[in-house]
Amino acid sequence: MLDINFIRENDAVIADAAKRKGIKFDIYALIKLDDERRKFLQEVEEMKSRQNEASKKIAILDGKEREKILSDMKIVKESLQKSEEKLKETMERWKKMMLEVPNIPDVSVPEGVSEDENVEEKVWGDKPTFDFEAKDHMELMENLGMVDFERGTKVHGFRGYFLRGDGVRLSMAIWNYALDFYSKKDFIPFMAPSVVHKQFFYGTGHLPNEAEDLFETQDGDNLSGTAEVPMMAYHSDEIIQREDLPKKYLAFSPCYRREAGSHGKDIKGLIRVHEFYKWEQLVLCEASHDESVKYFEEINANMEEFIESLAIPYRRLLICTGDLSQSKVKQYDTELWVPKENKYREISSASYFHDFQSRRFNIRYRDTDGDKKIVHSMNATAIPTPRILVSLLENFQQADGSIKIPEKLVPYFGKDTISKKN
């Protein structure tokens, strides 16, 4: 959410941002509605002020003068109730429209209307070549007893799976390696809840735009698809000490997504599943564009360094305006090479928001002059499982169907190879 005064003063900029992102939004309808809100608010405040003044006079008057003021105040009270009802109805419409205002893309974001126009900025690593017929991750894992898709479907339904044996051990090895890796970069680890109050999904921008992708509980809460949501809620309605910024958090959580928008896509294997696990990076910093850019680049570099340490080929995409969601200023996607499909697959995204999210969460700090300011926020995937197993297993498969374990994971996994023999 942007500040309403900023919106009014930069209406053309907001209109351009909506156009560039392909979002239908009438900025001038919002300004007209805000004029109404301000008018009703002024009326309510003026009538309340008259009531206060009248109450002071009534306390010291008697007789006809007192009766006259009481009669006048009865009329004011009725008018106040009507104005308050109008203000309440206007505020509800105003809040709804404010949630639809798009954030402004950074000048470095390329123009485009769809994901086809995202820009490849970096390619890293040597794609493996095999002198045998490469297998996909499903066949590799089933042959090695690492997964059970059939019983996963029986128990869970569509996109269900059981990790088993070395599938579990390898996932835990990745989690533990990630914990050590990011902790050395001064991130504080958390285990975050996945059941989160609905209001906080509006705070991050996942609602109302992604409603169809969220699981809902019987109490009206939602299951989170990323620890970004609970970790932003962690400091909601708080004032942070300036000297305590930046806040650098590494949060682990189960994640849940309905994948409603991907029906018919990637219906096999571990690419798109309803339940998974993820380490997420989140940073809160001072209200400075330069600081936002610095930490945004840092958390994205962390993810790339982690992937490089596992020697998995990847590429980085700079997301174009038409593929950039409403809340974001800029976004990178990292995609890992999947040999069997002969293509890259997304593993991570990094984004920054300026004060778009934190204004909704009311997360502030006191500046050196004592003024309260809204913090800036950014986040990036640290590593998701089991999706990373897709690329890891396919890139490190051997002719006999075994899997060579990346050197950095061996101390955490306990062996350097997965084969039917072990």
C-alpha positions in Angstrom: 0.0 0.0 0.0 1.3 3.4 -0.9 0.7 6.6 1.1 -2.4 8.4 -0.1 -0.7 11.8 -0.1 2.1 10.3 -2.3 -0.6 8.8 -4.6 -2.4 12.2 -4.9 0.8 14.0 -5.7 2.0 11.4 -8.2 -1.2 10.3 -9.9 0.4 10.2 -13.4 3.2 8.0 -12.1 0.7 5.6 -10.5 -1.4 5.5 -13.7 1.8 4.7 -15.7 2.8 2.0 -13.2 -0.6 0.3 -13.6 -0.3 0.5 -17.4 3.2 -0.9 -17.4 2.2 -3.8 -15.1 -0.9 -4.6 -17.1 -3.2 -3.8 -14.2 -6.6 -2.2 -14.7 -6.8 0.6 -12.1 -8.5 4.0 -12.2 -6.3 6.3 -10.2 -8.7 9.2 -10.7 -11.6 7.3 -9.3 -9.6 6.7 -6.2 -8.7 10.4 -5.9 -12.4 11.3 -6.2 -13.3 8.7 -3.6 -10.6 10.1 -1.3 -12.1 13.6 -1.7 -15.4 12.2 -0.5 -13.6 10.5 2.4 -12.0 13.7 3.4 -15.2 15.6 3.2 -17.1 13.2 5.4 -14.2 13.0 7.8 -14.1 16.8 8.1 -17.9 16.9 8.7 -17.7 14.3 11.5 -14.8 16.1 13.2 -16.5 19.4 13.0 -19.8 18.0 14.5 -17.8 16.2 17.3 -16.1 19.5 18.0 -19.5 21.3 18.3 -20.7 18.6 20.7 -17.6 19.0 22.9 -18.1 22.8 23.0 -21.8 22.4 23.8 -21.1 19.9 26.6 -18.9 22.6 28.3 -21.6 25.2 28.0 -24.4 22.9 29.3 -22.3 22.3 32.4 -22.5 25.9 33.4 -25.9 27.0 32.0 -29.4 26.5 33.1 -32.9 27.4 32.1 -33.9 28.3 28.5 -30.3 28.7 27.3 -29.5 25.1 28.5 -32.6 23.8 26.8 -31.8 25.5 23.5 -28.4 24.0 23.4 -29.7 20.5 24.2 -32.3 20.9 21.4 -29.6 22.0 19.0 -27.4 19.1 20.0 -30.1 16.6 19.3 -30.2 17.7 15.7 -26.3 17.6 15.6 -26.3 14.1 17.0 -28.7 12.9 14.2 -26.6 14.6 11.6 -23.5 13.1 13.0 -24.9 9.6 12.9 -25.7 10.0 9.2 -22.3 11.4 8.4 -20.6 8.6 10.3 -22.5 6.1 8.4 -21.5 7.7 5.1 -17.9 7.9 6.3 -17.9 4.2 7.2 -19.3 3.2 3.9 -16.9 5.5 2.0 -13.9 4.2 4.1 -14.7 0.6 3.2 -14.7 1.4 -0.5 -11.6 3.6 -0.1 -9.7 0.8 1.7 -10.6 -1.7 -1.0 -9.3 0.6 -3.8 -6.2 1.4 -1.8 -5.4 -2.3 -1.8 -5.5 -2.3 -5.6 -3.0 0.5 -6.1 0.1 -0.9 -7.8 3.7 -0.4 -6.6 6.0 1.5 -9.0 8.5 -0.6 -10.9 12.1 0.5 -10.7 13.6 2.2 -13.7 15.8 -0.8 -14.3 12.8 -3.2 -14.8 12.5 -4.0 -18.5 9.2 -3.3 -20.4 7.1 -6.4 -21.3 3.6 -7.8 -21.3 4.3 -11.4 -20.2 6.9 -13.8 -18.9 8.1 -14.3 -22.4 9.8 -10.9 -22.2 11.7 -11.5 -19.0 15.4 -10.8 -19.5 18.1 -13.4 -19.0 20.8 -11.6 -17.1 23.2 -14.3 -16.0 23.9 -18.0 -16.9 26.2 -20.0 -14.6 27.6 -23.5 -14.7 28.3 -26.2 -17.2 25.3 -28.3 -18.2 26.2 -32.0 -17.9 26.5 -34.2 -20.9 25.8 -37.9 -20.6 27.0 -40.8 -22.6 23.9 -42.7 -21.6 20.1 -42.1 -21.8 19.4 -39.7 -18.9 16.5 -40.4 -16.6 14.1 -37.9 -15.1 13.9 -37.3 -11.3 10.8 -39.5 -11.0 12.4 -42.6 -12.4 15.6 -42.0 -10.6 13.9 -41.6 -7.2 11.5 -44.5 -7.7 14.4 -46.8 -8.7 16.3 -45.7 -5.6 13.4 -45.9 -3.2 13.4 -42.2 -2.5 9.8 -41.4 -3.2 6.4 -43.1 -3.5 4.0 -41.2 -5.9 1.4 -43.9 -6.1 0.7 -44.1 -2.4 1.1 -40.3 -2.2 -1.8 -40.0 -4.6 -3.8 -42.6 -2.8 -3.4 -40.7 0.5 -3.4 -37.1 -0.5 -4.8 -37.0 -4.0 -3.6 -35.0 -7.0 0.1 -34.0 -6.6 0.5 -36.2 -3.6 3.8 -37.8 -2.7 5.7 -39.6 0.1 9.4 -38.9 0.4 11.1 -42.0 1.9 14.6 -43.3 2.7 17.4 -41.2 1.1 14.8 -38.8 -0.2 14.1 -37.8 3.4 17.8 -37.9 4.4 18.8 -35.8 1.4 16.1 -33.2 2.1 17.2 -32.9 5.7 20.9 -32.6 4.6 19.9 -29.7 2.4 18.0 -28.0 5.2 20.9 -28.3 7.7 23.5 -27.1 5.1 21.2 -24.1 4.3 20.9 -23.3 8.1 24.7 -23.2 8.4 25.3 -21.4 5.2 22.9 -18.5 5.8 23.7 -18.3 9.5 27.2 -17.4 8.6 25.7 -14.4 6.8 24.2 -13.1 10.0 20.7 -14.3 9.4 18.7 -15.2 12.6 16.9 -18.6 12.1 13.2 -19.0 12.8 10.6 -21.8 12.5 7.5 -19.9 11.4 3.8 -20.9 11.7 2.0 -21.8 8.5 -1.5 -21.1 9.8 -1.8 -17.3 9.6 -4.6 -14.8 10.1 -6.1 -13.7 6.8 -5.4 -10.0 7.4 -1.7 -10.6 7.0 -2.1 -12.1 3.5 -3.6 -8.7 2.6 -0.5 -7.1 4.1 1.9 -9.0 1.9 -0.2 -8.6 -1.2 -1.1 -12.3 -1.5 -4.7 -11.3 -1.0 -6.9 -10.5 -2.8 -5.0 -11.3 -5.9 -4.0 -14.9 -5.1 -7.1 -16.1 -3.2 -7.6 -19.1 -5.4 -4.2 -20.4 -4.6 -4.6 -20.4 -0.8 -5.9 -23.1 1.5 -8.4 -21.8 4.1 -9.1 -23.2 7.6 -12.5 -23.7 9.2 -11.8 -20.5 11.3 -11.2 -18.3 8.2 -7.4 -18.3 8.5 -5.1 -19.4 5.7 -2.2 -21.8 5.2 0.8 -19.9 4.0 2.7 -20.7 0.9 5.8 -18.9 2.1 7.3 -17.8 5.5 7.3 -14.3 4.1 3.7 -13.8 5.4 4.3 -14.8 9.1 7.7 -13.1 9.2 6.2 -9.8 8.0 3.5 -10.2 10.6 6.1 -10.8 13.3 6.7 -7.0 13.7 3.3 -5.8 12.8 2.2 -2.6 14.6 5.6 -2.3 16.2 8.3 0.4 16.3 11.8 -1.0 15.8 14.8 0.8 17.1 16.8 2.3 14.3 20.1 0.8 15.6 18.5 -2.6 15.3 18.1 -2.3 11.6 18.5 -4.2 9.3 16.6 -7.2 10.6 17.8 -10.3 8.7 15.7 -13.4 9.2 15.9 -16.9 7.8 12.6 -18.7 8.3 11.8 -22.4 7.8 8.2 -23.5 7.4 5.9 -26.0 5.8 4.3 -24.3 2.8 0.9 -25.0 1.1 -0.3 -23.9 -2.3 -3.4 -25.1 -4.2 -1.6 -24.5 -7.6 -5.0 -23.6 -8.9 -3.6 -21.5 -11.7 -1.4 -24.3 -13.0 -4.0 -26.9 -13.8 -2.7 -29.2 -16.5 0.9 -28.0 -16.0 3.7 -30.1 -14.5 1.3 -32.7 -13.2 4.0 -35.3 -12.6 6.7 -35.4 -10.1 7.9 -32.8 -7.6 7.8 -29.6 -9.7 4.4 -28.4 -8.4 3.1 -29.9 -5.3 0.6 -28.8 -2.7 2.8 -29.3 0.3 6.5 -28.5 0.5 9.2 -27.0 2.8 11.1 -23.8 2.4 13.8 -21.7 3.9 13.0 -18.0 3.2 15.2 -14.9 3.6 13.5 -11.7 4.8 15.1 -8.3 5.5 13.7 -5.1 7.0 15.8 -2.0 6.6 15.7 1.8 6.8 13.4 3.7 4.4 16.0 4.2 1.8 15.9 3.2 -1.9 19.7 2.6 -1.8 19.4 0.4 1.2 16.6 -1.6 -0.4 18.6 -2.2 -3.5 21.7 -3.2 -1.5 19.9 -5.8 0.5 17.8 -7.0 -2.4 21.0 -7.7 -4.4 22.5 -9.3 -1.3 19.8 -11.8 -0.6 19.6 -12.8 -4.3 23.4 -13.2 -4.3 23.1 -15.4 -1.2 20.8 -17.8 -3.1 23.0 -17.9 -6.1 26.1 -18.6 -4.0 24.2 -21.4 -2.3 23.3 -23.0 -5.7 26.9 -22.5 -7.0 28.2 -24.3 -3.9 26.1 -27.3 -5.0 27.5 -27.0 -8.6 24.0 -26.9 -10.2 23.8 -24.9 -13.4 21.3 -22.0 -13.3 20.3 -18.8 -14.8 18.9 -15.5 -13.5 15.9 -13.7 -15.0 15.0 -10.0 -14.5 11.3 -10.0 -14.4 9.6 -7.5 -16.9 6.9 -5.1 -16.0 4.0 -7.2 -17.3 5.1 -10.2 -15.2 5.8 -8.1 -12.1 3.1 -8.5 -9.5 1.2 -5.5 -8.0 3.3 -5.2 -4.8 6.8 -5.5 -6.2 9.3 -2.8 -7.3 11.7 -5.3 -8.8 12.2 -9.1 -9.0 14.8 -11.7 -10.0 13.9 -15.3 -10.6 16.5 -18.1 -10.4 16.0 -21.2 -12.5 17.9 -24.5 -12.3 18.9 -26.6 -15.2 16.8 -29.8 -15.6 18.6 -32.1 -18.1 15.8 -34.5 -19.0 13.5 -31.7 -20.0 16.4 -29.7 -21.5 15.1 -26.5 -19.9 15.5 -24.3 -16.8 13.0 -24.5 -14.0 12.3 -21.8 -11.3 13.8 -22.5 -7.9 13.8 -19.1 -6.3 12.6 -15.5 -6.5 13.9 -12.3 -4.9 11.9 -9.1 -4.6 11.8 -5.8 -2.9 8.8 -3.6 -2.1 10.0 -0.3 -0.5 7.3 0.4 2.1 4.4 -1.2 0.2 4.1 -4.2 2.5 5.4 -2.7 5.8 2.9 0.3 5.5 0.1 -2.3 5.6 1.7 -4.0 8.6 2.4 -0.7 10.3 6.1 -1.5 10.9 8.0 1.6 11.8 11.2 2.9 13.3 12.4 6.2 14.8 14.8 8.1 12.6 17.7 10.2 14.0 15.4 13.2 14.2 12.8 11.2 16.2 10.3 11.0 13.4 8.5 7.7 12.8 9.2 6.2 9.4 8.0 3.0 7.7 10.6 0.4 7.1 11.4 -1.1 3.7 11.0 -4.9 3.1 12.5 -7.5 0.8 12.6 -11.3 0.6 14.1 -14.1 -1.3 13.9 -17.9 -1.3 16.8 -19.5 0.5 16.0 -23.0 -0.7 12.8 -25.0 -1.3 12.4 -28.8 -0.9 11.6 -31.1 -2.5 11.7 -29.1 -5.7 15.5 -28.7 -5.6 15.8 -32.5 -5.7 14.6 -32.4 -9.3 17.6 -30.6 -10.6 20.1 -32.0 -8.1 19.3 -35.6 -8.9 19.1 -35.2 -12.7 22.3 -33.2 -12.9 24.3 -35.7 -10.7 22.9 -39.0 -12.1 25.4 -41.7 -13.1 25.2 -44.3 -15.8 24.2 -47.0 -13.3 21.3 -45.0 -12.0 23.1 -43.9 -8.8 23.4 -40.3 -7.7 26.6 -38.5 -6.8 26.2 -36.2 -3.9 27.5 -32.6 -4.2 30.7 -32.2 -2.1 29.2 -29.6 0.2 26.3 -31.9 1.2 28.4 -35.0 1.9 29.1 -34.0 5.6 25.4 -33.5 6.2 24.2 -36.5 4.2 26.8 -39.0 5.5 27.8 -40.5 2.2 28.8 -39.4 -1.3 26.6 -41.6 -3.4 23.0 -42.8 -3.4 22.6 -46.2 -5.0 20.6 -49.4 -4.7 23.5 -51.0 -2.9 23.4 -48.5 0.0 
